[in-house]
Amino acid sequence: MTDTAGLDDRILIVEDEPKIARLVADYLKGSGYESHHIDHGDQVMPWLLEAEERPSLVLLDLMLPGTDGLTLCREIRQRWPRIAVVMLTARVEEVDRLLGLELGADDYICKPFSPREVVARVKAVLRRSQALDTEVAPSHDLVLDESGWRALADGQDLGLTAVEFQLLKVMMHSPGRIFAREQLMDHMYRDHRIVSERTVDSHIKKLRKKIADTWPEREIIRSVYGVGYKYQPEE
């Protein structure tokens, strides 16, 4: 990985199957991305901690020797919320957890996959996150930086995942409107993938916690029992 690459050019591939890693790296290189490969889960966090310039996206296999992908995703999210994470998995039953039920990954790709699909997903996720350095004026309010997919409370970046940002954006654009879980799922997953309603509840719970870390005395995402959720700014 070269120091001259732009922030959106650096990809960390965490994959223990060398043929898959080489194939993905070759396709990424063909699309102008620099990549670095790690094949053992225990090496990921030390490498990220020591890297002079961290990657903007991690392609992270779920099943790894040493520290597993779920644990690594959680640790990366907690320490570097701006690094995008795309999970690679052969376990479709883990999709809810991968997309944020517990962890907040930005996307997932099921094995076997086409390397072209990987490049397309990487490009899509980076388009959402590459404007994170956009200047946004400090504000004593909740502000959406839609070009950078950021939400700022009192000027502080809440570190939302793509799904959490989309949920907040939908509700903020219609203050006071009650959204049923089914409606929120339609906005969260435009590809109409099948997820459970508890997935929405989990995303909302994590979104509320991130807001509460900055505004512990303000409740702006409210539950409407038996119906859904709404964004209710304080008067």
C-alpha positions, 0 to 999 in steps of 0.5 A, spaced: 500 500 500 503 506 497 503 512 501 501 516 495 494 513 494 488 517 496 483 515 502 478 512 497 484 508 494 486 504 500 482 497 501 484 492 507 482 485 504 482 480 510 481 473 507 484 466 509 483 463 502 489 466 498 486 464 491 480 469 493 484 474 496 489 474 490 483 475 485 479 480 489 486 484 489 487 484 482 480 486 480 481 492 485 487 494 482 484 494 475 479 499 478 485 503 481 485 501 488 491 499 492 490 493 497 493 490 503 492 483 504 491 479 511 490 472 512 489 471 520 484 475 524 489 476 530 493 480 525 488 485 523 488 490 529 495 490 530 496 492 523 491 497 523 494 500 530 500 501 526 499 503 519 501 510 518 495 511 513 489 507 515 484 504 509 478 507 508 474 500 507 475 493 510 473 487 506 472 482 512 471 475 511 467 472 517 470 465 518 478 467 520 483 463 523 484 467 530 480 472 531 473 472 527 470 477 523 464 478 527 469 480 533 473 484 528 468 488 525 465 490 532 472 492 534 473 496 528 467 500 529 468 502 536 475 504 534 474 507 527 467 509 526 469 512 519 472 506 516 467 502 512 466 495 513 464 490 508 463 483 510 464 476 506 460 470 508 458 464 506 453 464 512 447 467 510 443 466 516 448 471 519 446 477 515 442 480 520 448 480 525 452 483 519 448 489 517 448 491 524 443 487 528 449 487 533 455 490 529 453 495 524 457 493 517 456 497 511 454 491 507 455 484 506 457 479 500 455 472 500 460 467 497 461 464 492 461 471 489 463 475 482 470 479 483 466 484 479 460 484 484 466 485 490 468 491 486 461 494 485 460 494 492 466 497 494 465 503 489 458 504 492 460 504 499 466 508 498 461 513 494 457 514 501 463 515 505 469 518 501 466 525 503 467 525 510 472 531 510 466 535 507 466 542 511 460 542 515 459 549 520 459 547 527 451 547 530 448 546 536 443 542 533 442 535 529 445 536 522 445 531 516 451 532 512 448 528 506 454 528 501 458 525 507 453 520 510 454 524 517 450 526 522 453 531 527 450 533 534 452 539 536 458 539 531 460 532 533 460 526 528 455 521 531 459 515 527 453 512 524 453 506 519 450 507 513 443 504 515 443 508 521 444 514 517 439 512 512 434 511 518 435 518 521 435 521 514 428 518 512 425 520 519 428 527 519 425 529 513 418 528 516 418 530 523 412 527 527 410 522 522 410 515 525 413 510 520 411 503 521 417 498 521 415 495 514 416 502 511 423 503 515 425 496 512 423 499 505 428 505 506 433 501 509 434 495 504 432 498 497 434 491 494 428 488 498 432 483 502 428 479 507 430 481 514 426 481 520 422 487 524 427 486 530 433 488 525 429 495 525 429 495 533 436 493 533 438 499 528 434 504 532 436 502 539 444 503 536 442 510 533 438 512 540 445 510 544 449 514 539 445 520 540 444 519 547 452 519 548 452 527 546 445 529 548 443 524 554 437 528 556 434 529 549 429 524 546 428 525 539 427 518 536 421 516 539 417 509 539 409 509 538 407 503 541 404 498 536 406 502 530 413 504 529 418 510 530 418 517 529 423 523 529 420 528 534 425 534 535 424 538 541 421 545 541 
